[in-house]
Structure formats: structure tokens, C-alpha cells
Amino acid sequence: MNRTEKEKMLAGELYQANDPQLVAERLQAKELCHRYNQEPVHLNKQILAELLGQETDAHLEAPLRCDYGHNIRLGRNVYANYNLTILDCALVTIGDNVFIAPNVVLTTAAHPVEVASRIAGWEFARPITIGDNVWLGAGVLVMPGVSIGAGTTIGAGSVVTRDIPAGVVAVGNPCRVIRQLEA
């Protein structure tokens, strides 16, 4: 059985991002993001629900950008400030009561380090999971395959390349735990 490029993408395998189905889905997400971003004062929950494929009580300040939208799962009471970018080639799960500061990037997408494979258009994706009650500071980058435990704070400007446990403060590039939080 031949799998589609989308099936390969969602399974974490190498896939061709220029596949016509994937290009069409990204174009639809760009159009919905554009429409959503045109109403930054009165955020349009209907457009957001269409983009995500489900209703949400999240408050995502415009501008918002994502690759597909339908690979994003938001918990209750999620707030994201300006310029949230989510490259959701794999599932991005964001828990309840998550606060996201301005200019945060969540990227599930990556490319092979081998030059020939990269030039040939190969890509892969790994899911991101953010637990309940997490705060991501301004300018945080969360890289493919990372999980951040519940109740954790990630300091501004951090580059999160590895899993971060629950209940800690972590900062830096690469992001490292600097202290445990009281329960």
C-alpha cells in the first residue's frame, strides 16, 4: 500500500512537503490565518474554529500563523500574545491554562542534515506537547519532538531542544532547568 505524503508526515517519516495535497492544505490555512488576522480587535472565533477544525475558548492575539491548523489541539483557557507561529506538520498539543508571550514559535517541522536530502525537498516532523499551566516567555522557540511538563515556566528567549519536566523554571539556549517550583 502506498502511503500519501500527508500520512508519512503525520507518522513522523520523511515526506515531500511540496506534495499537492499538502500545498493545498497549507494555502487554506494561510487564507484562514489572513482572515483571522484582519480582525485583531474582535477576534473571530468562527474563523479560528474553521482553522483548527474545532471550537475553542482560546484567546489568540493576531497575528497568528500556522502551517495547517488542524494539527493543533488547544486546552481550555489558552492565551497567546502577538505573533504566535505554529508549524504544525505533526500534532501540537497545548494544555489548559497555558500562557504564551509574544513572538513564540512552536515548530514540529525539521529537515535532514544531509545536504542532498534537504535539497531534494525531504522533511520530517515530530509532535510537541505542552502541559497544563505552562507559561512560555517572550521569544521562546520550542523545537520538534519536545514535551514541556505541567506547571513549568520557560524563560524569555529560550530555545527548548529537549523535554522539560513538570514544575520547574527553565531558561537559556539550549534551555535548561534552573530551579524546581514549589508544589
N, C-alpha and C positions, 0 to 999 in steps of 0.2 A: 504494500500500500504506500503510495506517495503522499507524504505529508505536505501541507501547504507551508509557505514561509511563515504565516501567522502562527500556525501550530508549532513550528520549530521555535519561533520567537518566545512563545508562552511557555515552552518546555525547557527554556534555557540553553537551547542548542544554537550553533551558528546558523544564521539566516541572512538572506539578502533583503536589506531594508528598502531597496528600490523596487520591490515586488509591487505590481499594480494595485493589488488589494490593500496593501499597507500604505502605499502612497495616497490612495483614495481616502482611507480612514484618517490619516494624518491631516489631509486637506479639510475634511469635515470638522475635525477638532479645531483646526486653525480658524475656520469660519465661525464656529460657535464661541471660541475664545474672543475673537474680534467683536462679535455682537455683545458678549458679556462685558467686555472692556469698554464699550461705548456708553455704558450707563454706570459710571463709577460712583455716583451719589446714591442712586436707588438700585442696588444690586439685584439683578433679575434672577430670582430663584428658579424660574421655569427654564431659562437657558442653561443654568448650572445643572439642573436635573437632567436635561437632554444630553449635555456633555458627559456627565458621569454615568448616565443610564439608571439613575435612581434619585429620589428626592433626598434632601439633606437639610439640616438646620445650620450647617456650617456658614460662617461669615468669612468669605474670601475676598479681600480687598482687590480691586482692579489696579493694575493689570495682573492677570493670571495667564500663564502659558502652560500647555501640556502637549504631549505627542498624540495621545489617543483619548484620554478622559475615561473611557470605560474600564481601564485597568486600575482605577483609583477607588479605594474604599475609605470613606470617612466615618469616624465615630460621631458621637453626639458632642455638641458644643465645641467644635473646632473653630479656631480663629487664626487666620493668616493675614499678615500685613502685606503691604505693596510688593509686587514683583516676585511672587512665588512662581517658580518654574519646576514642573514635574515631568521628567522624561519617563513616562510610564510604559515602556516596552515590556516590562514584567509588572506583576502586581505590586502596587504601593498601598500598604495598609496603615492608616493613621488612626490611633485610638481615640477614646473620649477625652475631652478637656485638654486637647493639645493646643498650645500657643506657638505660633510661628512668626518670628520677627521679619522685617523687610529683607528682601534680596536673598532668600533661601533657595537653594537648588537641591532637589532630590532626583538623582539620576540612576536609573536602573540600566541604562544603555552603556555598552563598552565596545571596544574594538580590539581585535587581536594585536599583539605587539609585533608580530611578523609583518614586515612591510608589504610583501606580496599579497598576503591575505587581506590586509587592510585596504590596499589599493583596489583589490578585486571586489570590494564592497561588502565583505563579510562583517557581521556584527553579532553580538550576543547580549543577553540581558539577565540580570539577577534581581529577585524581589527585594524590596525594602519594607521593613516593619518598624513602626514607631508605636510604642506602648502608650497606655493611658497616662494622662497628667504630665506629659513631657513638654518642656519648653526648649525650643530651638532659637538661639540668639541670632542677631542680625548677621547676614552673610555666611551662614553655615552651609557647607557642602556635604551632603550625605551620598556616599558612593555606592555602586552596585553591590547587592548582597548583604547589606548592613541591617542589623536589628538594634534598636535602642530600647532598653528596658523601661518599664513604667516608673514614673516619678523622677526621671532623670532630667537634668538641665545640661544643655550643651552650650558652651560659651561662644560669644560672637566671634566670627571669623574662623571657626574650627573646621577642619577637614576630617570627616568621620570615615575612616577607611576600614575599620574593624568593628565588630559588635561591641556595644557598650552596655554594661549590666544595669539593672534597676537601681534606683535610689542613690544616684551619685551625681556629682558635678564633674564634667569632663570638658577639657579645653585643648586647643592647640592644633598644630599641623605637624604630624598626624595627631588626631585627638586622643588624649589620654585622661584617665581618671585622676583627679587631684584630691577628691575627698568624698567620703561617704556622707549621705544625708541622714538626719535623724528620722526614725520611723514615725 
